[in-house]
Amino acid sequence: MIPRAKVRTRGWVVAGALFAVGAGVLLGGCSGVAYPPTYTEQELKTRCEQRGGWWRGSLIPGYCEYQAASLIQAP
């Protein structure tokens, strides 16, 4: 007959090992995926110009500059 303390300890060891394996699979499975950019530079430039901005992609990649509304009405 196996003492209850050994059975209980073995159960905690198995549960801890399964938890560690599950966490490793979850973290390792998602870390290697490379996602492409959502929009290309040309699409961002077109969208910026349609909304009245100035495309500064040559200076700062992906940057569109807008003039503040309060500055338009300034004397």
C-alpha positions in Angstrom: 0.0 0.0 0.0 1.3 3.5 -1.0 1.2 6.1 1.8 -1.2 9.0 1.1 1.5 11.6 1.4 3.4 10.2 -1.5 0.3 10.0 -3.7 -0.6 13.6 -2.9 3.0 14.8 -3.6 3.1 12.9 -6.9 -0.2 14.6 -7.9 1.2 18.0 -7.2 4.4 17.3 -9.2 2.3 16.0 -12.2 0.0 19.1 -12.0 3.0 21.5 -11.8 4.7 19.8 -14.8 1.5 20.0 -16.9 1.1 23.6 -16.0 4.7 24.4 -17.0 4.3 22.6 -20.3 1.1 24.4 -21.1 2.6 27.8 -20.3 5.6 27.0 -22.4 3.5 26.0 -25.4 1.3 29.1 -25.0 4.2 31.5 -24.8 6.4 29.8 -27.3 3.8 29.3 -29.9 2.9 33.0 -30.3 6.3 34.5 -30.1 7.6 33.4 -33.5 4.9 34.9 -35.6 5.9 37.8 -37.8 2.9 40.1 -38.8 3.2 42.3 -41.9 2.3 46.0 -41.6 -1.4 46.8 -41.8 -0.9 49.6 -44.4 1.8 50.3 -47.0 3.6 53.7 -47.0 1.8 54.7 -50.2 -1.6 53.9 -48.6 -0.7 56.0 -45.6 0.4 58.9 -47.7 -2.8 58.8 -49.8 -4.9 58.7 -46.6 -3.0 61.6 -45.1 -3.4 63.8 -48.2 -7.1 63.0 -48.4 -7.6 64.2 -44.8 -5.7 67.5 -45.4 -2.4 66.6 -43.8 1.2 66.9 -45.0 3.0 63.6 -45.5 6.4 63.6 -43.7 7.2 60.0 -44.6 10.6 60.9 -46.1 11.7 62.5 -42.8 9.8 60.3 -40.3 8.5 57.0 -41.7 4.7 56.8 -41.5 4.2 60.3 -40.1 1.4 62.6 -41.2 1.3 66.2 -39.9 -1.9 68.1 -39.3 -2.3 71.7 -38.5 -4.2 72.4 -35.3 -7.7 74.0 -35.6 -6.8 76.7 -33.2 -3.8 77.8 -35.4 -6.0 78.2 -38.6 -8.0 81.0 -37.0 -5.1 82.8 -35.5 -4.5 86.3 -36.9 
